[in-house]
């Protein structure tokens, strides 16, 4: 089998998978392995779905080998025993583990003479512990690994019914246009079946409001990275609208700055736009501006608002209370991420700002580590 470039770890991983398939009895030749490498060139090598289906298309020549292929794939990329039959289901946890294995550093730097090559899945056992480690306790290498995992996360808001309808066999409203069209096709005879329509659904808007004041300095960049991931995913045709704001002593919209594909460039542009970075905190004033300037124009109407802040407000509590009340009436749900909550299930707000906002919060999470951000992504679609 042809050897890949030693400087390309992804090629070595893909060729290692082809060798595992051959060892399991599958007919995988050198040409098949090269086709696999060529198929993965325009794809994302950290995406399990791309890895799986590119291999299915290039490395399989017989349908009866599909079960063996799935088992080897699970064992090689996910570190599983693969006792289950059928196609593997890729959960967010499995995807995160596989991606972290590609970016997490080993215990010692590799040398050119090392014969043992990194294999995807070796570091998967460390990923769960890393996801539950606070951002403030991570080393720069671990933060780089977390950022790589975070780029694969998707925020999917709940859906709502619209006034528009679409053809559907399971609909409840008669489709008169389709019925008449079918009758005309049959020269005026009654159609042999009934046609129905149902209400369309669309994703609710997602509004991220991030605290970048001095008290949130240890978490601001990671939350912005999370917002960039959500904003970048919103560029897909089927994704919903995502708006991002930052606030310290005043509110700043940074949705346009986060459209750049490269996260470092996007965050640098956002940092230059936000004039009060690492400054004071005026939560009430900022949320009041959000409601007056943007909410009344329809941006927050029926949307899910995610506020990331520790609740240390130096402004007037009455302004915050009134802004939260108005925001709760405009939006569908309000989610608050407070890093001080941590992993404490019995957390009770102790700051004045949090106590004032608490009656209007529908879901309170921590946001201090990757696991809590994954929890937000998992619970967001169910906020009906």
N, C-alpha and C positions, 0 to 999 in steps of 0.2 A: 504493500500500500504506500502511496506517495507520502512523503513527509512534508509537513507545512513549514512555513517560515518560523524558525525558533523564536523570533521576536514577537510573534503574534499569538498571545495566549488563547484567544478565541478559536483560532484554527486548531490548536492542539486539543482543546476541549471537544470540538466537533468531530475531529478524527478519532479521538478516544471513544466517543459514542459509537462511531461506525465499527471500531474494533470490538466493542462489547456486543454489538449485534451479530457480528461474525462469530464471536465466541459462543453465542447462544444458539448457533445453528442456522442463522439467516443467511441468504445468498446476497452478500454485500461485497461488491468488487471495488477496485480502485476507481473506475469510472463513476460508480455510484457515489463514492465519498467525495470526489471532485465536484460532482453535480450538487451535492449537499452544500459544499462550501460556496459554490457559485450562487445557489438559491438563497443562502443566508446573507450574501453581500449587500443587497439593498434593504434587508430586513433588520430588525433589532435583535442582536444576539442575547440580550438580557430578557427578552419576552418569551415566556414558556410556550405561549400559543404559536408564535413564529417558529420556535425550535421544533415543536411537535409536528406541525403540519408540513413544514419544509422537509422534515425527515420522512414523513409518511409519503410525500410525493416523489422523493428521489431515492430512498433507501429500500422501499418495499417493492417487491416484484410479484408477490403472491398474496391473495386475500387471506389464506389460512395462516399467514405469519403475523396478522394484526395483533393477536393476543400476546404473542411473544414480544412484539415490538413495544406494546404498552407496558409490559412488565419490565423490560430493560430500560425504557424511558423513565419509569418511576424510580427504579433502583439507581440509575446513573445520575439523574438530575435532581431528584427529590429525596434520595436516600431512603426510600420506602421498600418494603418487602414485596409489594405489588402482588398481593394475593387476590385482588379484585379483578374481575373480568370487565371487558369493555373499555371505552375510551376514558382517560383520566379527566376528572373535573378539576379545573385550576381555580383554587380559592385564592383570595388576596394574601392569605398567610403563606401559601406555597410559593406564589410569585415573589413575595418579599424575601423569603428564605433563599430562593435561587438567585435573585439579583444581588443580595447581600454577599453571597459567596463569591461573586465576581469582583466585588470592590473592596471587601474587607481585607486588610493586610494580614499576612501570616505572622507567626511569632518571631521569625527572623527573616531578614531580607534574603531573597533567593540569589544564588550565584550562577554564573554561566555554566559551571560544571555540574550543577545539580541534575541528576537523572530523573528525579521524581518531579513531575509536573503538577501544577494545581489542577484539581478536578472540581468541577461545579458540584456543590453539595457538601464539601468537606466542612465548611464553616457554618453549616445550617444550624447546628446545635447551639452556637453562640448568638444567633440572631435574636432569639426570643428574649434572652437576658439583656441584649443591647437595646431592644425596643422598649423595655421597661426602665431604662436608665435615663435619668433626667438630662436634659440638654446641657445643663450647667456642669454635670459630672463627666461628660464625654471628652475624650482626647480629640485633637484635630483629625486624626485618621478615622476615628469612630464617627465623628460628625460628617466626614466626607461619605462614609458608608451609608449613614442615615439619609443624607441628602439624595444619594443615588436611589435608595428604596423609595423615598418620598416622591420622586418623579413619576413613579408608576401608580400612585394612588389616584383615585377618581372620586370626586364629590358629585353625587347624584341627588339633587333635591327631589322632594315628592312631586307628584304630578297632579294636575287639576284638570277638570273638564272644561272645554271651551264651548262656545256657541255654535261653532262649525260642526258639520257632520261628515261622515264618510261611509261608503258602502260596507256592510258587514252582515254575514249570515246570522250572527248572534244579536243583531240590533233589534230594537223594539219599535222604531218609527218606520212606517211604510215608505219605500223609495218609489214615489210615483213616476219620476223621470225614467228610471230603469225599467219599471213595469210597462210604461207606454212604449218605450223603445223596443222592448222585447215583443210586445204585441204587434207593433208595426213590422218587425222582422218576420212575424208569422202571418202577415197579411190580414191583420185585424182580429185574429183569433186570440182568445184569452191565453196568457202565458201559462206554461205548465208548472211554474213555481213562483212563489212570492219573493219580492226583493225588499230588503230592509236597510236602514241606516242607523248609525249610532253616533253619539257625541265624540268628537276628537278629544284627545288629552295632550297636554304639553307640560314640560317641566316648569316649575315655579322659578322665579328669579332667585339668585343667591347673592346676598350682599355681605361681604366680609369687611368688618370694621376693626382695625388693628391698632392697639395702643403701642406707640413707639416712644413713650416718655422715658425718663431716666430710670424709673423703678422697674421697667420692663426691658431694660437693655440686654439682659442675659437671654431673652427669648424672642426679641423682635425680629432678628434676621431669620430665625428658623420658621417663625410664623409667616414671614414674607415669602420664604421659599415655598411654604405650603400654599399660600395664596397664588403664587406664580404657577404652581402645578394645576390648581383649579382653574385659573384663568387660561392657561395654555390648553387644557382639555376642553374648554368652552369653545375653542375654535372649530371643533368638529361639527359637521352639519346637524347631527342629532342631539347635540348638547344644548343645555339651557344657557341663559344669560347670567354672567358672573360680573359683579362690580366689586372693586376693592377700594377701600378708603383707609387712610392712616390719620391718627390724631395724637396730639400731645396737648398743647394749649389751644389748638384750632384744628379744623378738619381739612384734609387734603385728599382729593381724588387721584389715585395712581393707577387706574385701570389701563390707561393708554401706555404708561411706562412699563407695565408688566406684559405687554404683548410681544416683546422681543423673545425669540426662542431660547437664547442663551441666558441662563438664570443669572449668572454673575453680571452680565451687562444690564439686564432688567433691574436687578436690585440696586446697582450703582445709579441708574437713572432715577429710580424711585427715591434713593437717599438724597440726590441733588434736588429733587422736587420738593421734598418735605423739609420745610425751613425750621421746624421746631423739634427735630430729632434729638432724643435724650434730654429733652427739656422738662417743663412742668406738665401737669395733668389737669385738664378741664374736660371731664367726661360729659357733664351735663351740657356745657356750652357746645361741645362738638356734636353730640347727638341731637341737640336742638337745631343746629345748622343742617344736619343730615335730613331731619324731618322737614324743615322749612324750605330748604333749597332744592333737595332732591326727592324727598318722600312725597311731597304734595304734587310733584310732576309725574308721579306714577311709578317711579323706580322701585320703591319699597312696597307698593300696593300688592298684597297677596304673595309676597316673597318670604324667604327665610333669611333672617338677619342673624349673622354669627358675629358676636362681639368678643374680642380677645383682649382682656384687661385684668389687672389685679384688683381693680376697684378703688385704688388710692386716688380719690378725687379731692382737689383743692378748691373746687368751686362751690357754688351755692347748692345745697342739697335739694331745695325746692325746684331749681331749674332742671336738675337731673330727674327728679320724680315726674315732673310735667313732661319732659322729653320722652321718658320711657313709657309713660301712659299713652302719649300720642303715637309713638312708634309701635306699641302693641296693638293699637286699633288699626293702623295701616297695614302691618305685616301679617303674615300667616302664622309664623312662629318666631320666637327669639331664643337663640342658643348663646350661652355665655361660657367662654373658656377662661378659667382662672388658674394660673400655674400654682398658686398657693394651695389649691385643693389637693394636689398630689394624688396619692392612692388612698386617701382617707374616705371611706364611704359615709362616715358620720360628720363630714365637714359642714360647718356652719359659718356663714359670712360674719366676719368680725370688723371689716372696714365699713366706714359710714356709707361710701358709695355703693358697696355690694348690698348692704342692708336696705338702702333706698330702692335699688333696682330689683331686689329679689322677688317682690310680688308679681313682677311682669315677665319673669324668666320662665320659659317652658322647659328648658333642659340645661343643666349645669354640669360641665365637664372640666377637666384640669388643663389639658393642652401643654403639660410640662414635658412630655416625652412622646415618642412616636406611637406607642400603644394607645394613648388617649386620642391622638389624631386619627388613628385607624378606627377607634370606637366611634368618633364623630362621623367618619365616612360610612360606617356600617349602620348607624342609627338615623342618618339624615333621610334616606328614602322613606322611612316609616313615620315621619313627622306629619301625619295627616290631621 
